[in-house]
């Protein structure tokens, strides 16, 4: 399922950083970011959203219902900082 979602978001110009993370052998999460509400809505209306709307598939592979939490980023650091050499 994660690979299928990843394939969808790769083709979405308004989906920015996207991470699939594992908390344990059976618990996963997805973190994704969008530049604006229109980008978020385009993602929800697109292929990634289609996968979550397939309730029969979700029920067959997930132990419990997926939860979606929408948040607004109020501050960010969007790059890695490396110390100056020398």
Legacy VTK file of the C-alpha trace (Angstrom):
# vtk DataFile Version 3.0
C-alpha trace
ASCII
DATASET POLYDATA
POINTS 86 float
0.000 0.000 0.000
2.773 2.454 0.885
4.517 1.827 -2.436
1.258 2.454 -4.288
0.698 5.730 -2.466
4.334 6.754 -3.039
3.921 6.122 -6.783
0.892 8.427 -6.806
2.542 11.267 -4.907
5.629 11.137 -7.112
3.386 12.371 -9.945
1.708 15.113 -7.895
3.427 18.478 -8.374
1.781 20.001 -5.279
2.816 17.223 -2.917
6.053 18.285 -1.287
7.946 16.313 1.330
6.430 12.861 1.801
7.595 10.327 4.347
6.391 6.845 5.214
7.622 5.979 8.703
7.523 2.800 10.778
6.895 2.858 14.522
6.987 -0.934 14.900
6.564 -4.065 12.797
2.842 -3.342 12.483
2.416 0.426 12.917
3.156 2.892 10.141
2.428 6.533 9.429
2.619 8.883 6.492
3.707 12.504 6.796
3.135 14.688 3.767
3.302 18.416 3.184
1.641 20.744 0.712
2.308 24.374 -0.217
-1.338 25.350 0.155
-4.890 24.049 0.605
-5.331 23.590 -3.146
-2.315 21.251 -3.234
-3.681 19.276 -0.301
-7.071 18.975 -1.972
-5.512 17.883 -5.281
-3.733 15.087 -3.406
-6.926 14.015 -1.646
-8.822 14.008 -4.931
-6.042 12.090 -6.718
-4.543 8.621 -6.615
-3.370 8.724 -3.004
-6.872 9.549 -1.874
-8.309 6.823 -4.108
-6.339 4.218 -2.184
-7.821 5.361 1.140
-11.319 5.551 -0.335
-11.083 1.827 -1.221
-12.582 0.765 2.111
-12.610 -2.961 1.285
-8.873 -2.878 0.538
-8.112 -0.847 3.652
-10.120 -3.225 5.850
-8.279 -6.196 4.353
-4.769 -4.883 5.077
-5.092 -2.615 8.120
-5.642 -3.903 11.663
-7.584 -0.744 12.510
-9.040 2.160 10.581
-6.550 4.684 9.234
-6.563 8.033 11.006
-5.920 11.322 9.249
-4.739 14.348 11.201
-4.566 17.659 9.377
-2.206 20.224 10.825
-0.935 23.627 9.801
2.824 24.176 9.892
3.504 27.391 11.761
7.312 27.197 11.586
9.755 25.012 9.730
13.355 24.415 8.890
13.393 22.973 5.393
17.075 22.189 4.947
19.971 20.473 6.679
22.644 22.689 8.239
26.221 21.486 8.065
29.048 23.086 10.007
31.588 25.129 8.095
34.789 23.233 7.331
37.896 24.765 8.910
LINES 1 87
86 0 1 2 3 4 5 6 7 8 9 10 11 12 13 14 15 16 17 18 19 20 21 22 23 24 25 26 27 28 29 30 31 32 33 34 35 36 37 38 39 40 41 42 43 44 45 46 47 48 49 50 51 52 53 54 55 56 57 58 59 60 61 62 63 64 65 66 67 68 69 70 71 72 73 74 75 76 77 78 79 80 81 82 83 84 85
